[in-house]
Amino acid sequence: AKGGRGGRGNKTMPKGPRAGTSEPGGKGEDATIVLELKSVADIGLVGFPNAGKSTLLRAISSAQPKVAEYAFTTISPQLGAVSTDGGISSFVVADIPGLIEGAHENRGLGHNFLRHVERCAAFVYVVDLGAGAGGRPGVRPWNALQTLMAELEAYLPGLSARPAIVVGTKADLPNSSRAAETLRRRTTLPVVMVSAHESRGIQDMLS
């Protein structure tokens, strides 16, 4: 913003009636500036609330995001560095706040969530293999995946085409294998089953 015309103090004023007075300057330009933080991560964990993203991030890195049974326990992105090849290489993973249907219209955490996915080079779609089955609440994993991809695409065309895998969490629950097989039939993306509670499938996912 450019400053306005400068004023004059009493020392620069001419002698006479105006001696000892001052002349104010002109008004300068003003502007309202919004600074928006966008996390920088190689991979973003994308999933519904309580899909197991925070637990997964704890299992693969030293990050300590909050884990609880209620929705939206993560309200800002949590970053974790993941080492591979015996520590020779590493990449940064972001646990993105839980997405809900309609997020691209700013529902739920909405754009507070979605703005952080723009800079991710790849995604891990995290779905709960036991959701919606056996009396458990939630959306079946293949429907959840479809919604997640649709929300990313509606927010920014091309996002859903970035490299991705699907991680089915809570593989220790009954009938999780059957759900994973159905999921594999309904997507062309690689599907990996994990149980962070039992530390099962983590290395398969990282490889």
C-alpha positions in Angstrom: 0.0 0.0 0.0 1.3 3.4 -0.9 1.6 6.2 1.6 -0.3 9.4 1.2 1.1 12.9 0.6 3.4 13.9 3.4 2.4 16.7 5.9 4.4 19.7 7.1 5.5 20.5 10.6 5.6 24.0 12.1 9.2 24.5 11.3 8.5 24.4 7.6 5.4 26.6 7.7 5.8 30.1 6.3 5.9 33.0 8.7 2.8 35.0 9.3 -0.7 33.9 10.5 0.2 30.2 10.0 3.4 30.3 11.9 3.6 27.7 14.6 0.9 25.5 13.0 1.2 22.3 11.0 -0.3 20.9 7.9 -1.6 17.2 8.0 -0.7 14.8 5.2 -3.0 13.1 2.8 -4.5 9.7 3.4 -2.6 6.7 2.1 -3.9 3.5 0.6 -5.2 0.7 2.9 -5.8 -3.0 2.3 -7.1 -6.0 4.1 -4.8 -9.0 3.7 -5.6 -12.6 4.7 -2.7 -14.9 5.4 -3.6 -18.5 5.0 -1.5 -21.3 6.3 -1.1 -24.4 4.1 0.8 -27.3 5.5 3.5 -28.7 3.3 3.6 -32.5 3.3 4.5 -35.2 0.9 1.5 -37.4 1.7 -1.9 -36.5 3.1 -4.0 -39.0 5.2 -7.5 -38.4 4.0 -10.5 -39.9 5.7 -13.8 -39.5 7.6 -13.7 -38.6 11.3 -12.7 -41.6 13.5 -11.4 -43.6 10.5 -8.1 -44.1 12.3 -5.9 -41.5 10.7 -4.3 -40.2 14.0 -3.7 -43.7 15.2 -2.1 -44.6 11.9 0.2 -41.5 12.0 1.3 -42.6 15.6 2.1 -46.0 14.3 4.4 -44.9 11.4 6.1 -41.8 12.9 7.0 -40.2 16.3 4.1 -37.7 16.0 1.6 -37.8 18.9 -1.7 -36.6 17.6 -4.7 -36.7 19.9 -6.7 -40.0 19.6 -10.3 -40.3 21.0 -13.6 -41.9 20.2 -15.4 -38.7 19.3 -15.4 -36.9 15.9 -13.0 -34.1 15.0 -10.4 -34.9 17.6 -7.9 -33.4 15.1 -8.8 -29.8 14.3 -5.5 -28.9 12.6 -3.1 -30.9 10.5 -0.6 -33.0 12.4 2.7 -33.7 10.7 5.0 -36.7 11.2 8.3 -37.7 9.5 8.4 -41.3 8.4 11.7 -43.0 7.9 12.2 -45.8 5.4 15.1 -47.9 4.1 16.7 -48.0 7.6 16.6 -44.3 8.0 18.3 -43.5 4.6 15.2 -41.7 3.3 12.1 -40.1 4.8 9.0 -38.3 3.9 6.4 -36.1 5.7 2.9 -37.3 6.3 0.0 -35.0 7.3 -2.9 -36.2 9.3 -5.6 -34.0 7.8 -8.7 -33.2 9.9 -11.6 -35.5 9.3 -13.5 -34.9 6.0 -17.3 -35.1 5.8 -19.6 -35.1 2.8 -20.1 -31.6 1.6 -16.7 -30.4 2.8 -16.1 -28.7 -0.5 -19.1 -26.5 0.3 -17.4 -25.6 3.6 -19.4 -28.0 5.7 -17.8 -29.4 8.9 -14.2 -28.2 8.9 -14.7 -27.7 5.2 -12.0 -25.5 3.6 -10.0 -25.5 6.9 -9.4 -29.1 6.0 -9.2 -29.0 2.2 -6.7 -26.1 1.8 -4.0 -28.4 3.4 -4.4 -31.1 0.7 -3.4 -28.8 -2.2 0.3 -29.3 -1.7 0.3 -33.0 -1.0 2.0 -35.0 -3.8 0.0 -38.2 -3.0 -2.8 -39.3 -0.7 -3.6 -42.2 1.5 -7.4 -42.7 1.7 -8.0 -44.1 5.2 -11.3 -46.0 5.5 -12.7 -48.0 8.5 -13.2 -51.6 7.3 -15.8 -52.2 10.1 -17.9 -49.0 9.6 -21.5 -49.6 8.9 -21.4 -53.3 9.6 -22.4 -55.4 12.6 -24.3 -52.6 14.2 -21.3 -50.2 14.0 -22.0 -46.7 12.9 -20.4 -45.1 9.9 -20.2 -45.4 6.1 -19.2 -48.6 4.4 -15.5 -48.3 3.2 -16.2 -48.3 -0.6 -18.8 -45.6 -0.2 -16.5 -43.6 2.0 -13.7 -43.8 -0.6 -16.1 -42.7 -3.3 -17.2 -39.7 -1.2 -13.6 -38.8 -0.3 -12.4 -38.7 -3.9 -15.5 -36.8 -5.0 -14.9 -34.1 -2.3 -11.3 -33.6 -3.3 -12.3 -33.3 -7.0 -15.1 -30.9 -6.3 -12.8 -28.7 -4.3 -10.0 -28.6 -6.8 -10.2 -30.5 -10.2 -7.4 -32.9 -10.6 -6.8 -33.7 -6.9 -8.4 -37.1 -7.0 -6.1 -38.1 -9.9 -2.9 -37.7 -7.8 -1.1 -40.9 -6.8 -2.9 -42.7 -4.0 -3.5 -45.9 -2.1 -6.3 -47.0 0.1 -5.6 -48.1 3.7 -8.4 -50.1 5.4 -8.0 -49.7 9.1 -9.2 -51.8 12.1 -8.3 -55.0 10.3 -8.6 -56.8 13.6 -12.4 -56.5 13.6 -14.6 -59.4 12.5 -15.4 -59.5 8.7 -12.7 -56.9 7.9 -11.2 -59.3 5.3 -14.5 -59.6 3.5 -14.9 -55.8 3.5 -11.4 -55.4 2.1 -12.2 -57.8 -0.8 -15.3 -55.9 -1.7 -13.3 -52.7 -1.5 -10.7 -54.1 -3.9 -13.4 -55.1 -6.4 -14.8 -51.5 -6.4 -11.6 -49.5 -6.9 -8.5 -49.6 -9.1 -6.3 -48.2 -6.3 -4.1 -50.5 -4.3 -5.7 -51.6 -1.0 -3.8 -52.4 2.1 -5.3 -53.7 5.4 -3.8 -52.5 8.6 -4.4 -52.8 12.3 -2.5 -50.1 14.1 -3.6 -51.7 17.4 -1.9 -54.9 16.5 0.9 -53.3 14.4 -0.2 -55.4 11.5 0.1 -54.4 7.8 2.2 -51.3 8.6 5.3 -52.4 6.7 3.2 -53.5 3.8 1.7 -50.0 3.6 5.1 -48.3 3.8 6.5 -50.4 1.1 
